[in-house]
Amino acid sequence: MNQQVEKWEKWLEVLYKNFAEVFFNRHIFWEVQAIIRNNPNLENYKPNWFNVFLGQAYFDYAVSAIRRQVRHHRSSISLVGLLEKIIQTPSVLSRERFVERFVYLHPGGEQRANDLFDEKFAGECADHIDAIIVCQDLCKLKALSRTVEEFADTRVSHLDEKIIKKGLKGSPPFKALDDCIDYLAELIQKYYLLFKGKKLGGDLSVDFTDDWQGIFDQPWIVPDASDTSM
């Protein structure tokens, strides 16, 4: 195997494992919101600083995870870094290599492999991935991340004097955050197929065996037995 491609494959495995954690943490955040919303004992519950804390903590975490993927540094592994490397030398990711990988896992699937390569990777190139397609993926990723990064830069990472005077208004753009995370997942799945010749599962969620929802089956605040005022 080409040493360069072998290194990229290792990068992709790291990206997959790291981003699976982001997917699972997003799942927990929105599930907790649903637990609060659907509890009949909390019908008159109104959002308060606890909700704000949960939202800000999740948003800050998710933005940091996104930044690790869209801000390339020489010493770090990122999806942007991987895409930029592919753009520089697209010929190493050839049709022949993809078909060979795919057929090894799916005997007799030559036609399906070629169809997939044409659909997702070939573009105007016949023999290898089209760098223009990778550039388009890269540009869309940066565009989707811009909204959440701008919010984080102005309201999370550092508050400039103007913002302090005006006060913090508006809530984190969770829809933009979800869109960016979903597209990152789409790209990881796409390039996993390119490198490995197979698709990932339905999503990137990690299958943790612990019952994380179990803590919600018990009262969080237990009355003090020594309190006789009740």
C-alpha positions in Angstrom: 0.0 0.0 0.0 1.1 3.5 -0.7 2.7 4.9 2.5 0.9 8.2 2.1 -2.5 6.5 1.7 -1.7 4.2 4.7 -1.1 7.3 6.8 -4.3 8.9 5.7 -6.2 5.7 6.6 -4.8 5.9 10.1 -5.9 9.6 10.3 -9.4 8.6 9.2 -9.7 6.0 11.9 -8.7 8.6 14.5 -11.2 11.1 13.1 -14.0 8.5 13.1 -13.4 7.5 16.7 -13.1 11.1 17.9 -16.2 12.2 16.0 -18.3 9.2 17.2 -17.9 10.7 20.7 -19.3 14.0 19.4 -22.3 12.2 18.0 -23.0 10.4 21.2 -22.6 13.5 23.3 -25.1 15.4 21.0 -27.5 12.5 21.5 -27.2 12.8 25.3 -27.8 16.6 25.2 -31.0 16.4 23.1 -32.3 13.3 25.0 -31.9 15.2 28.3 -33.9 18.1 26.7 -36.6 15.6 25.8 -36.7 14.1 29.2 -37.3 17.5 30.7 -39.8 18.5 28.1 -41.8 15.2 28.3 -42.0 14.9 32.1 -45.6 15.5 33.1 -44.5 16.7 36.6 -42.6 19.5 34.9 -45.5 21.0 32.9 -45.1 24.4 34.5 -41.3 24.2 34.4 -39.7 27.2 32.8 -36.1 27.4 31.3 -33.7 28.8 33.9 -29.9 29.1 34.4 -29.5 25.4 34.6 -30.8 25.1 31.1 -28.6 27.9 30.0 -25.6 26.2 31.6 -26.4 22.9 29.9 -26.8 24.6 26.5 -23.7 26.7 26.8 -21.6 23.7 28.0 -22.7 21.5 25.2 -22.3 24.3 22.6 -18.8 25.1 23.8 -17.8 21.5 23.7 -19.2 20.9 20.2 -17.7 24.0 18.8 -14.3 23.0 20.1 -14.7 19.6 18.5 -15.7 21.2 15.2 -12.7 23.5 15.3 -10.4 20.6 15.7 -11.7 19.4 12.3 -11.8 22.6 10.4 -8.6 24.3 11.6 -5.6 22.5 10.3 -2.3 22.5 12.2 0.8 20.6 11.2 0.9 18.7 14.4 -2.7 17.7 14.6 -5.0 15.4 12.7 -8.1 17.0 11.2 -10.6 16.4 8.5 -9.6 19.6 6.7 -6.0 18.6 6.8 -6.9 15.2 5.3 -9.0 16.8 2.5 -6.2 19.3 1.7 -3.7 16.5 1.4 -6.0 14.6 -1.0 -6.4 17.7 -3.1 -2.6 18.0 -3.5 -2.2 14.4 -4.7 -5.6 12.9 -5.8 -4.1 10.4 -8.1 -3.0 8.1 -5.3 -6.7 7.4 -4.6 -7.4 5.6 -7.8 -10.5 3.9 -9.2 -8.5 0.7 -9.4 -7.6 0.8 -5.7 -11.2 1.5 -4.7 -12.7 -1.2 -6.9 -10.1 -3.7 -5.5 -11.0 -2.8 -1.9 -14.7 -3.0 -2.6 -14.6 -6.3 -4.4 -12.5 -7.9 -1.7 -15.3 -7.2 0.7 -18.1 -7.7 -1.8 -17.2 -10.4 -4.2 -18.6 -9.9 -7.7 -19.3 -6.3 -7.0 -17.2 -4.7 -9.7 -20.1 -2.9 -11.4 -21.4 -1.6 -8.1 -17.9 -0.4 -7.1 -17.5 1.5 -10.4 -20.9 3.0 -10.1 -20.2 4.2 -6.6 -16.9 5.7 -7.7 -18.6 7.5 -10.5 -21.3 8.8 -8.3 -19.2 10.0 -5.4 -15.6 10.5 -6.4 -14.8 10.5 -10.1 -16.3 13.9 -11.3 -14.4 14.8 -14.5 -11.7 12.2 -13.7 -11.8 8.7 -14.9 -8.9 7.1 -13.1 -8.8 8.7 -9.6 -10.8 11.0 -7.3 -11.5 14.4 -8.7 -9.7 17.1 -6.7 -12.6 19.5 -7.6 -15.0 17.3 -5.7 -12.8 17.3 -2.6 -12.5 21.1 -2.9 -16.3 21.4 -2.9 -16.5 19.2 0.2 -13.9 21.4 1.9 -15.6 24.7 1.0 -19.0 23.5 2.2 -17.6 22.3 5.5 -15.9 25.6 6.1 -19.0 27.5 5.2 -21.2 25.5 7.6 -18.7 25.9 10.4 -18.4 29.6 10.0 -21.7 30.5 11.7 -21.0 28.5 14.9 -17.4 29.7 14.9 -18.4 33.3 14.6 -20.8 32.9 17.5 -18.2 31.2 19.6 -15.6 33.9 18.8 -17.8 36.8 19.7 -19.8 35.4 22.6 -17.9 32.4 24.0 -14.1 32.6 23.5 -13.7 36.3 24.2 -16.2 39.1 24.8 -15.2 42.3 23.2 -16.1 45.6 24.8 -19.0 46.3 22.5 -20.7 43.0 23.3 -20.2 43.6 27.1 -21.9 47.0 26.8 -24.8 45.7 24.7 -25.2 42.6 26.9 -25.3 39.0 25.7 -28.4 38.5 23.6 -29.5 35.6 21.5 -29.0 31.9 22.1 -26.4 29.6 20.5 -27.4 28.6 16.9 -28.1 25.0 17.6 -29.6 24.4 14.2 -26.4 25.6 12.5 -24.4 23.4 15.0 -26.4 20.4 14.1 -26.1 21.1 10.4 -22.3 21.3 10.7 -22.0 18.1 12.8 -24.3 16.2 10.3 -22.1 17.3 7.4 -18.9 16.3 9.2 -20.5 12.9 9.7 -21.5 12.7 6.1 -17.9 13.5 5.0 -16.4 11.0 7.4 -18.7 8.3 6.0 -18.0 9.3 2.4 -14.2 9.2 2.8 -14.4 6.0 4.9 -16.1 4.4 1.9 -13.3 5.7 -0.4 -10.5 4.4 1.8 -12.0 1.2 3.1 -14.3 0.2 0.4 -17.2 -0.2 2.8 -19.8 2.0 4.5 -20.0 2.8 8.2 -23.1 1.9 10.1 -26.3 4.0 10.1 -24.6 6.8 12.1 -21.4 7.5 14.0 -22.8 6.9 17.5 -20.7 4.9 19.9 -22.5 2.0 21.5 -21.8 2.6 25.1 -23.1 -0.2 27.4 -23.7 1.9 30.4 -27.3 3.0 31.2 -26.6 6.8 31.2 -30.4 7.5 31.6 -30.5 5.5 34.8 -29.8 8.5 36.9 -33.1 10.0 35.8 -35.0 7.1 37.3 -34.4 8.3 40.8 -35.1 11.6 42.6 -32.2 13.9 42.4 -33.0 15.8 45.6 -33.8 13.4 48.4 -35.6 15.0 51.4 -33.6 15.0 54.6 -35.1 12.6 57.0 -34.0 14.8 59.9 -36.0 17.7 58.6 -39.2 17.8 60.7 -40.5 20.9 59.1 -42.2 18.9 56.3 
